[in-house]
Amino acid sequence: MSDYSKLRKRMVQRQIADRGVRSEIVLDAMRKVPRERFLPGGDGIFAYDDSPLPIGQGQTISQPYIVAYMVEALDLEGGEKVLEIGTGSGYAAAVLAEIAGEVYTIERIEGLATKASDVLKELGYDNVHVRHSDGTLGWPEQAPFDGIVVTAAAPDLPDALKQQLKIGGHLVIPVGESKWYQALVRVTRVAESEFETEDLLPVRFVPLIGEEGWGSTF
Ligand code: SAH
């Protein structure tokens, strides 16, 4: 077993399972994805640390526990069509791709989108589709989605994303007026025009910048 796979197993046990993530499909996905491959060259030794890490352009790869928690909150069984906003390094997209049938992911910074797409291809994640655009508007051509996860913080719920959910599907998104902390929220589309909202966890994410997010001067 490589050192990385030992570190990965330990990370999943101590940082994720021991903190209450119970979904076996999520834990299995986290055991499979080589997080070190998604970090800028040289940072591999930190890949299994219990923290977010810089990935360039002022952005971060989320803490492993938060990735697992958000994916668990989507309540997937396997094979679904999922949308992620904020591709970043591509790591969370890979975790989703271990569970979902198809993953559509949008990143507003072109350099990150290209890099993530290259790594995902190298690792054989053919079911991930990366697009460079403003994710606050979703991906209407591919809608509706069984689940939508947003990995950057919005000032409030982007309506376009709610409208691209299937009935019964969940939107998991950090929402808040503050740059320093937000609430992780889960929105469930219970009927065509009926949505239920639950507060899950206090979190801290980089801003979601776009038409239905923060302005570019945030
Ligand atoms: N899921 C990522 C974490 C990325 S951090 C990972 O696993 O590495 C959040 C990302 O959201 C950043 O890369 C940022 O550029 C991106 N982002 C911010 N606003 C966005 C928008 N409107 N559309 C798409 N991506 C956005």
Boltz pocket constraint, residues with backbone or C-beta under 6 A from the ligand:
constraints:
  - pocket:
      binder: B
      contacts: [[A, 55], [A, 59], [A, 60], [A, 61], [A, 62], [A, 85], [A, 86], [A, 87], [A, 88], [A, 89], [A, 90], [A, 91], [A, 92], [A, 93], [A, 106], [A, 107], [A, 108], [A, 109], [A, 112], [A, 133], [A, 134], [A, 135], [A, 136], [A, 151], [A, 152], [A, 206], [A, 207], [A, 208], [A, 209], [A, 210], [A, 211], [A, 213]]
      max_distance: 6.0
